[in-house]
Amino acid sequence: QVQLVESGGGLVQPGGSLNLSCVVSGVTFSYHYICWYRQAPGKEREWVGSISDDRGDRRGYVDSVKGRFTISRDNSKNAMYLHMTSLEPEDTAVYYCKLSKDATNYWGKGTLVTVSS
């Protein structure tokens, strides 16, 4: 059974930083490309960024977070991370990780990030 569990969300002031984690079980983690998404209040879920499988040499980000967010992975811990800096109120959202396997998308339940003074 594939499971993804996000953590690390919270309240942060504009300009601050936050680190999110996504721990995966039920798959050989290093084999899989994995993504971060977010859903702001009243908006559709959007892709934030992705990291390739194995060593994670390839990464991509939505334009709005380029230069501020960094995705990494630690295959020994079955974990993916999202390091967020220079946070803006527009980054307020529930953040989800997603893994695709055998044409099925698996999602975590999300972690809430609120950027507010």
N, C-alpha and C positions, 0 to 999 in steps of 0.2 A: 504494500500500500504506500503510494507516494504521498509524502506530507511535507509541507513547507511552513515554517514558522518564522514570522518577522518579529523583530523587537528593536527597541532603541528610540522609539518615538517620544515626543514630549513637547513642552512649551519652550520656545527659544525666542530671544529678542532679535529684531532685524539686525543683520550683520553678523549674527552668531553662527555657530557650527554645531553639527549633530552627526552622529554615526549610527547608521542602521545596519542590522544584521538579518540574514535569512539563513536558517539552518534547514537542510534538506535531508530526508530519510526515505528509504524505500527504493532508491536507485543507486547505480554507480555514478556518483556525483561528477567525477572528472570527465565523464563521457558527454556531458550535456552543456549546451549553450543555455544561458539563463538570463532573465531580464528583470528589470525594475519597471513598475508602472505606478501611476498615482491617479487619484480621483479627488478633485477639489469639490467643495460643496456646490451642488447645482450644475456640475459639469460632467462631461463624459470622461471615462478613464482614458488616460493617455500614456503612451510609452515614454519612459524617462531615459533608459539606456540598457545596453546589453553587454555581456562579456562572453567570449568564445569558450569552447570546452578546453579541457586539458590545461595548458599553461595560461590560458586567458590572454593570449597575445593580441587579440583583436577586440576592440571596444568601440562602442558607438553611443552617442548621446543626442537627445533632442537639443535643438539650438538654444533654447532658453536656459539650459543648465550647463552648457559647454564652458569650461574654464572655472566652474564653481563646484561641480560634483565629480567624484571619481568612484568608479566601480572597481572592486577587486574581488579575488576569491582565494580561499585556502582549502584545497582539496583534502588535506589531512583532517580538516574539521568539518567537511561537508558544508561549508559556509560561503556565502557571498556577502559582500559589504557595500554600503553606499556611504561614502564620506561626503558630507554636504557642508559647504562653506558659503560665506557671504549670503546667508539666507535672507529671503525677501518675503513679505506678506503673501505674495502670489505663489509661494512654494507651499503654503498651507494646504494639506491634503492628507488623505489616507494613502500610504505607500504600500504597495504589494510586490511580491516577487512571483515570477511565473516560470515554470519549466514545462517544456513540451516533450512528450514521449509517446511514440506509437500513435501519432495523430491525435493525442489527447493533451489538452492544456490543464496543468495543475497549478492552482493558486493557493497562496496563503490567505489568512484572514485579514491581514493588513495591520499596520501600525500608524497611529495618528501623529502627524507633525503639525504643530501650530506655531506660526511665526507672528508674534505680536508683542508690542510694547505695553 
